[in-house]
Amino acid sequence: MEDEYNDTYGRIRMYQALTLKHPENTDIPSERTVYRIMEEIGISHYPRHKPNGITKADREARKPEDLLKRDFQAEKHCPNA
């Protein structure tokens, strides 16, 4: 049975599918080779949206209470002393 999302297989999913089905007397190429072949025949998957790559902190969010009362102040260390 074919996967309904075959058109969105990326190189990792394609490689996993090949290794899972692994026909007898057939060598499965490396993941990079699978990627190159997919590029050559034009079936490479590209993400539908670009990730913005940055998470912005919510300045208005309430800070959690320090229940352990840990002291994160380090003592000044002089290596030449």
C-alpha positions in Angstrom: 0.0 0.0 0.0 1.3 3.4 -1.0 1.6 6.2 1.6 -0.9 9.0 0.9 1.9 11.5 1.5 4.4 10.1 -1.0 4.6 13.5 -2.7 6.1 15.0 0.4 8.8 12.4 1.1 12.1 14.1 2.0 15.4 12.4 1.7 15.2 11.0 5.2 11.7 9.5 4.8 12.6 8.2 1.4 15.7 6.5 2.7 13.8 5.0 5.6 11.1 3.7 3.2 13.8 2.1 1.1 15.5 0.4 4.0 12.1 -0.7 5.4 11.0 -2.4 2.1 14.6 -3.5 1.3 14.1 -5.9 -1.7 16.3 -9.0 -1.9 19.6 -8.8 -3.7 19.4 -4.9 -3.8 21.9 -2.6 -2.2 20.3 0.5 -0.6 22.4 3.6 -1.2 23.3 6.0 1.5 21.0 8.8 2.5 23.1 11.4 0.6 22.9 9.3 -2.6 19.1 9.0 -2.2 19.0 12.8 -1.9 21.1 13.3 -5.0 19.0 10.9 -7.1 15.8 12.7 -5.8 17.3 16.0 -6.9 18.2 14.6 -10.4 14.7 13.3 -11.1 13.0 16.3 -9.5 11.1 14.8 -6.6 12.9 16.7 -3.8 10.6 17.9 -1.0 10.9 21.5 0.1 9.3 22.7 3.3 6.0 24.6 2.7 7.0 27.5 4.9 10.2 29.1 6.0 10.8 28.9 9.8 11.4 32.3 11.2 14.3 30.9 13.2 13.9 33.1 16.2 11.8 32.9 19.3 10.9 36.1 21.0 10.6 36.2 24.7 7.4 37.4 26.2 8.5 40.3 28.4 5.0 40.4 30.0 5.1 36.8 31.1 5.2 36.1 34.9 8.6 34.8 36.0 8.4 31.5 37.9 9.1 31.6 41.6 12.5 30.4 42.8 11.4 27.5 45.0 14.9 26.2 45.7 16.4 29.6 46.5 19.6 28.8 44.7 22.5 31.3 44.7 23.9 31.6 41.2 26.6 34.1 42.1 30.1 32.8 41.4 33.1 33.9 43.5 35.7 35.8 41.6 38.6 33.4 40.8 42.1 34.7 40.1 44.2 32.0 38.4 47.5 33.8 39.2 46.9 34.1 42.9 
